[in-house]
Amino acid sequence: MTHFSATSRAAASDDTRRLSHVRGEDAALAALIDEGERRSAVFQGLVEQLNQSDVFVYVQQRELAGNLNGRLTLIGASRPWRYLRVQIDCRRMLLAQIAALGHELQHAVEIAGTPGAVSGVFLQQMFTTIGYRLEGVGQRYETDSAREAGRRVFRQLFSPGGRTEVTELRQTGD
């Protein structure tokens, strides 16, 4: 039997966080990501999918305009890696930020599943095909799968049995 001290666990957690493809820009965001993984199987599954991909996601908290909870942008691509930035509105309560991040991570998974998604023009075409353009200012796109992921993460954050519910849904193909 191996015993770990608190310091060893913290070091192991830091190593895992460094290896993760979903990275917060500071310790508070790293804790927010950890909380999402701990409390939501959907969130954890999205992070795991990204960890198996060529996509890295850098997470920031910012004040976002209008009614945006979060947004995702392509930073760039350098074979074999692709880099995305997710910004979450810092004025929302923390659990709402986690749900918004889950929503944006679903978009990142959508990009990860499309090897040619390496430019803004390609992403616009991709999201027009798999989703739809939102009316209003700027180039904003949405997918039903990201909306559903955000809703499911939110439900799990507020439900003590949420992780079990999602495991059952995965087994039925949802």
Secondary structure, DSSP 8 states (H G I E B T S, - for coil): -----HHHHHHHHHHHHHH-SEEESSHHHHHHHHHHHHH-HHHHHHHHHHHTSSEEEEEEEE--STT-SEEEEEEEEETTEEEEEEEEETTS-HHHHHHHHHHHHHHHHHHHT-TT--SHHHHHHHHHHHSEE-SSSS--EE-HHHHHHHHHHHHHHH-TTHHHHHHHHHHTT-
